[in-house]
Amino acid sequence: MPGDFDEFRRQMPVARQWAYFDHAAVAPLTAAARDALVGWADAACRSGDTVWPEWAARVEEVRRTLAATIGAEPDEIALVPNTTSGIHLVAEGFPWKAGDNVVTPANEFPSNRFPWLNLASRQVETRLVPVAEGRLDAERLLAACDGRTRLIAVSWIGYASGWKLDLRSLVEQAHSQGVLVLLDAIQGLGVFPLDVRQTPVDFLAADGHKWLLGPEGAGVFFLRREHLDLLRPLVVGWNSVVQAHDFSRAEFALRPAAARYEGGSQNMAGVAALGASLDLLVRHGLTSTHSPLAERVLELVNLAADCLRQLGAEIHGPPPGPFQSGILPFSLPGQDPAEVRRRCLRAGVALSCRGGRLRLSPHAYNNQQDLDRLLDALAVR
């Protein structure tokens, strides 16, 4: 039932041992994802590929669910190993010309920075836009564009700062200048709603191992249908063509869907596990236009911020409002963040260090008991 976060918590075995506040790094699996992985392994062990059609059908179910949660069509979704893979489909498949440029914030995660810098050998410039105090500013990105800008590549949410982008404004203004937008959505997808029809990003990439509560190695790539022939497929194989299962036919006729970019065999176990967690998130209210999960996560972030201030912590993330996310960076004056993290781990509390600060990232199943455990660990000197 949407909003039943006690029930959600019962689906998270990690909560029995840990106060887990590290979903912006690598999230724990849901019980359903674990069961999907174990079930796949058991079937593969007992039955080999005789159950392959069932696995393939499940992959397509997951594709449809992923599409629905962002307002896309299934043929606009490719299942990829990770965010980097999705970004590279654009970086290496785009029809660049010498002198073109890409605009991206200077504080992007390496996965959304290195693929663009790697284009220098093709005489494509990467413009790194300075970011003031971690804030993702659409106006600064747009000001860096000119007549040779082909793409803005940006994270929905800053991995270290927690700032959430005014995405709709950026996309609308970029498109008015003839510039496409690639979104690294990994720090928002699974909690915050996104409708790609209302906010028409051109490309989107995200892995499933953070807020989607899936395993590493199973992610999603979206491209708008009108861009299907824009990107040159980098890796083509039996699964890229219309007659995918007729190996005796050698015609090179690419599938009229984003799945053409998948190439060969898929990580069926990982996709099944991702789908199991995604189904759980959908049952608890995740849709393309509304998410009680987001409301709960922001409630926890604000509650945690208030409690941390009482301990003398400095909060470095965005204030409550439209730029806030599930990431809360903070520091404890006079204390080394790495040592504080080690102390928390010994106390059964998981959090990260990023950008020289501590980083808290709760999910909707966390509760006051977890916060109390965090505060007790932080209070010990």
N, C-alpha and C positions, 0 to 999 in steps of 0.2 A: 504494500500500500504506500503511495507517495507520502512522504513526511514521517513515516514510521521508522525513525532512526534507531530505536532499540532493536527492531527486527533486522535492520541493516547491520547493526553491530554483531548480531548473532551469526551473521554470514561471514564474519571476519575473524578467523581463528587467531590471528596475530594479537587481537585485543586481550586474549587470555594471559599473555605474557608481557606484552610491551604497551607502553604509551607511545604510539607510533605517530610522529609528526614529520615524516620525511617523504611525503607523497610526491613532492617536486623532484625527488631524486629517483629512487626505484621503489615502487609501492609493493606492499605485500599482496599476495594473491587472495582472491575470495575463495571460500570453500567450493563454490561451483566451478571456478577455474581449475582448482586442484583436481576435482573429480573428473573434469573433462580431460585433463592431461593423463590421469591414471587410466581412465576408460579407454582413451585412444591407444595407450601403450599396451593395455591388456588385449584389446582387439587385434592390434598389429601382431602381438606375440602369438595369440591363439589362432588367428584366421588369415594372417597375411593380407594380400591385396583383394581378397574376396569381398571385403567390406569397403573397398575404395569408393564405390558409387555413393555409399552413405556419407563418407567423409566429404566427397565433392559436393554433395547436396548441402551439407552443413556449411561449407565455405560460402556457397551462394546465399544461404540464409543470413550469414554474418554480413556479407556485402550489402544485402538489402537493409539490414538493421542499421549499419553504419551510415548508409545513404539517408535513411529516414531521420536519423538524429541530427543531421546537418542540413536537411531540406534539399538534398541532392537526389539525382536519379541513380539507380544501381550501375548503369553503364558509364557513369562519371567517376566510379570508384575503382581504384586498383589496390590490391593488397600487397604491401611491401614489407621488407624486413625491419625498417626503421625510418626515422625522420630523415636521416642523411640520404638514404636511398631515394626517397621522394624528392628531396631538393635537387639531387643530382640528375633526376629525370628532366628537370627544367634547365639546370645550369649547363648540362652537356647536350641536351636535345634541342635547345632553342636555336633558331636561325640567326645567330649573331653575325654582325658585320664589323670589320675593323673600325674602331672609333666609337662604337656603342658603349653605353655605361649602365651600371647597376647601382642603385642607391640603397644603402642599408645602414642601420644604426651602428655606431662604433662599439657598442657594448653587447653585440649579439653573441649568443653561444657559438662556439667554433663550428658546429654543424651548419650554421647559417651564415658563416663568414668565409671559411676556407674554400668552399666550392666556387665562390665568386672570385676570390683572389687567384684561384687556379686558372681563371680565364685570361690572365695577363698575357700568356703566350699566344693567345688569339687576338691580341690587341683590343681587348675589352677592359674598360676601366671600372674599378670598384670604388665608389665614393663612400667613405666612412663618415657618417654624420655625427658630430659630437653630441653627447647626451648629458644634459645638466642634472646632476644628482639622481641619476637613474631614470628620470622621467622620459617616457616615450612620447615625443612631441610630433604629431602629424605635420604641423606647419613647417618644422625644420626639415623634415624629410622631403616635403614638396618643394621647399625653397632650393634644395640641392639638385632638383631635376632641371634638365634643359631639353633641347630638341633631339638629342641623341640618347636620352634615357629610355630604355626599353622596359625596365622592370624595377619595382621597389620590392625588396625582400626584407620581411620584418616579422618579429615574433609578436604574437597576440599579447603575451605577458612576458615581461622581463624575468629571466630565470633567477637573477640575483636581487633585483630591485623590487619585484612584485608589481611594477606598474603595468596596468592594463591599458592597451591602446584604444583610442577612439577610432575604432576600425571602420565604421560606416563612413565617417567623414573623410578618412584617408582614401578609401576606395573610390568614393564619389569624385573627389577632387583629382585623384590620380587618373581616373578614366577620362575626365574632362580634358586632361592634357595628353591623352593617348598613351598613357603609361599603364602597364599591367602590374598586378600585385600578387606576390607569393606570400602566403601566411604559414609560418611555423606555429602550429596550433597546439604543440605538445603540452604547454603549461595551462591550458584552459579546457581542452576537449575532455569530456567526461564529467564535468561539473557545470561549466558555464554554457548557456544555450548559444547556438550559432545557426542562423538560417542563411545559407549561401544564395538564396534568391533575394532576400531582403538586403543582405550585405554581400554583394556579388564579387567576392575574391575570385581571382582567376585560377589560382593553384593553391593547394593546401597539403601540408605534410605533417604527420604526427605519428609517434610510436605509441603503443598501447600500454607501456609499462609504468606510467605515472598515474594520472588521475583516472584513467580507464581501468586500472586495477588488473591489467593483463600481464602476460609474461613478456620478457624481452624477446625480440625477434619477430614480432607481429605488429605491423602498423598499417597506416592508411594513407593513400594519396588520392587527392581529388583534383580533377581539372574540369573546367566548364566544357560542355559538349562542343561548343564552337571552336575550341582550341585543340580538338583531337588530332587534327592533321598538322598542327603547328609544330609539335615536338617530334623530332626524329627518334624513333625507338632505339635505345642504346643496346639492349640485350633482347634478341628475338630467338624464339625457339618454337617447339611444337605447340605451346599454349598461346602463342601470339596470333595464330591464324584462324580463319573462319572454320576450317575443317580440322580443328584441333585434335580430334581423336581418330582421324583417318590418316594414319602414318604413311599409307601407300600413295597418297596424293601429295605431289610436290609443289603445288601452286602456292606462290607467295602472296596470299590475299589476307592482309591484316584484319583482325577483328574490328568491327566498327564500335569499339568500346574501350574504356581506359584499361581494361584487362589485357589489351595488346602489349602493355608495358611490363607485364608480369613475366613474360618469357617462358619459363619452364615450370617444373614442379613447385608446389607451394608448401609452406610450413603449415601443414594441415593441423598438426597438434596444437601449435601456437595459436592459429586462427580459431580453433574450437574453444580454447581456453579464453581467448579474448572475447569471443562471442558470449560465453557463459557469464563473464563479468559484465559485459555490455547489457545483456538481458536483465541482470540484477539492477543496474543503474536505471534502465528504462522503467522497470517496475516501480522504482522509487522516485520517478518523476522526471527523468531526463528526456527532454524533447528539444526540437530545434528552436522553439520559441519561449519555453519556460522551464525552470529547473528549481524545485525546492531544495535540491542538493546545493546549488549556489547560495541560496539564502542561508542555509545551515552553515556552510563553510565560512561565509562572511561573518555570521554571528559568532562563530568560534574564534575567528581571527580578531574581532573586536574585543571579545571577552579576554582573550589571551593578552592582547595589547594592554588593556587596563590592568590586568594582574601583573604583567611584567613591569609596568611603570611603578607599581607599588614596591617592587624589589629594587628600584633605582635604575632599571634598564632604559636605554635610549632606543626609541622606535625609529626606524629609517625608511619604512615603506610609505606608500601613499596614504593620505587621510581617508576616513570613511567617505564613500561616494563612488562615482562612476569609474574611477581609475583603480579601484581596489580589487585585489585578487585573493587567491588562497595562499599566497606567499607573504610571510611576515619576516622581514629582516630586522634584527635587533642586536644590540651590543650591551655588555655589562662593563662599565668603566673600570679600568684597572685589571681586567681579567682577560687572559688569552683565550680567544674563541675555540681553538683546537683543544685546549685543556678542558674547557667547559664542556665541549662535546664528549670528550672521553669520560668525564665524570657522569654525564647524563647516561651514556651507554651502560656504565657500570650499575646505574640505578634502574635500568630497564626503560630508558626514555631515548627514542631515536629522533635526531634532528641533524641538520647539516651545517657546514661552514661554506659560505660562498661570498666572494668579494671582500674577504677580510672580516666578515660579520657572521653571526649565527643566523640560521634561516629555519623558520618554523613553517610547516605546510600541513595543516590538518585536513582530514577528509570528513565527510558528513557523519560517519559513524563514531568519530571521537566524541568524548563527553567530558563532564566536569571532573570525573574521577581521573581521567587522563591529564587534565590541566593541573589538578592538585598534585599529581605525581611529578609533573614537569617542574612546578614551582618548588616543591620540596627538594628536588635534585639541584635546582639552580641556587637555592638558598644555602646549601652546604658549601663551606669554604675550607 
